[in-house]
Amino acid sequence: MNPFYQIHSTDLTSSSLRDEINTRGYALIRDVLPLQAVNSLLRDVTQMLYAEGWLLPQHDAMERLANMDAACGDPDPAFKRVYQEIFNLELFHALPHHSSLQRVMKMLVGDQLLIHPKPIGRLIFPHCERLVVHAHQDYQFMGGDPQFYTAWIPLHDCPTNVGPLRILEGSHRFGFQSHEKENLHVPQIPPGRELGEGWVGGQVNAGDVLIFHSLTVHAASPNLSKELRLSLDCRFQDSRRVLNPSNVVFAGESGKSWEKTYASWRSDDLKYYWKKMSLTFEPTKPEILRLAETAASPSARAKFARIASQLD
Ligand SMILES: O=C(O)CCC(=O)C(=O)O
C-alpha cells in the first residue's frame, strides 16, 4: 500500500487543499488540532471506558489497554449503551467545531460552512474482525448533496497496527459505487469490486485530520494492537447545499434526543446551532410526512414519522 499524501496545516492554502481533494479524493493534514483539545476529549472518553470496565485496571486509562472480556461493538446492546454516553459528551461535539478545523474546512467548502451535528465516535476493540469497517462511500449513509466531506480524527497517535483508516485514491471520480446490503449489518462494497486507483494508508497522529470526499471509498485497517482505537468522524458541507434531514435528527427506535444529549452540558453555545441556519432538507418535511403514510413497511413508516416529528 502506498503512503498517504500529506500536507502540513501551516503550508495549506485553499487552492492546494481543493486541488488535492479533487485529484486524489482525500488529503491528510498534519497538526490541525491542538493536542490539548484532542487530549481533553480522549481523557473524558477513556475515563468513561475505564469506569465501564472496557480498559485494563491498574493501567492509566489514557493507555487504552483493552479488557478483552468486555469486547463488543455495534450493534451489541452493551456497546450501544456506552456509545450513547460518549455521544452525550460536550467535548465530543465541540471538537468538530474547533476553530482550527473550521479554518481548514472553510478553505475547502467556503465560508458558509455547515458542520453536521452528529459526529460518529469509533470505539474499536483490537483483534475483532467483525468490528472492522469495510470499504464504503459515506454518501451511501448520509445522502443529501454528494458535495460534502468527512474529517476523520484519531484521538491518539494511530500507527498502522492500531487500525487507522485507509483510502482508495481517486475513487471519488468513479461516481456512486454499488454497495452490498444482503445479510450485512452495515452495507459495504464487496472486496475486489471497489473502483479506484490504489489503496493508500499510514500512521495518523493525534492532531492530524484525514479529509475525504463523500464518494471516496475508504475502509478501516484491522486493529492488531492491545489498545482500543478511538476516533471521531464528522461531515462538513456548504450550508446552501441540500441536506438529508436524518443527519440532524435521531431516526432510530432507541429514544435518543437532543434534549438527552444536552442534559449535562455546561454551555448552550452549540445546542441546536443548525436550527439557526437556513437549511434545505431533501427529502422535504411534506415528502417525509407522505413517506410516513406510504412507505412499504411499518418500520419504514415509523422511522419517517419519527424524522418528521423532530423537524420544526
Ligand atoms: O473509523 C472507522 O473505523 C471508520 C470510519 C469511517 O468509515 C468514516 O469516517 O466514514
The ligand as an SDF file (V2000), in Angstrom:
LIG
                    3D

 10  9  0  0  0  0  0  0  0  0999 V2000
  -13.0490    4.7710   11.8640 O   0  0  0  0  0  0  0  0  0  0  0  0
  -13.5320    3.7890   11.2990 C   0  0  0  0  0  0  0  0  0  0  0  0
  -13.3170    2.6300   11.6500 O   0  0  0  0  0  0  0  0  0  0  0  0
  -14.4460    4.0060   10.1240 C   0  0  0  0  0  0  0  0  0  0  0  0
  -14.6200    5.4460    9.7920 C   0  0  0  0  0  0  0  0  0  0  0  0
  -15.4330    5.6960    8.5780 C   0  0  0  0  0  0  0  0  0  0  0  0
  -15.8410    4.8210    7.8580 O   0  0  0  0  0  0  0  0  0  0  0  0
  -15.7490    7.0880    8.2230 C   0  0  0  0  0  0  0  0  0  0  0  0
  -15.1600    8.0110    8.7960 O   0  0  0  0  0  0  0  0  0  0  0  0
  -16.6210    7.2870    7.3520 O   0  0  0  0  0  0  0  0  0  0  0  0
  1  2  2  0
  2  3  1  0
  2  4  1  0
  4  5  1  0
  5  6  1  0
  6  7  2  0
  6  8  1  0
  8  9  2  0
  8 10  1  0
M  END
$$$$
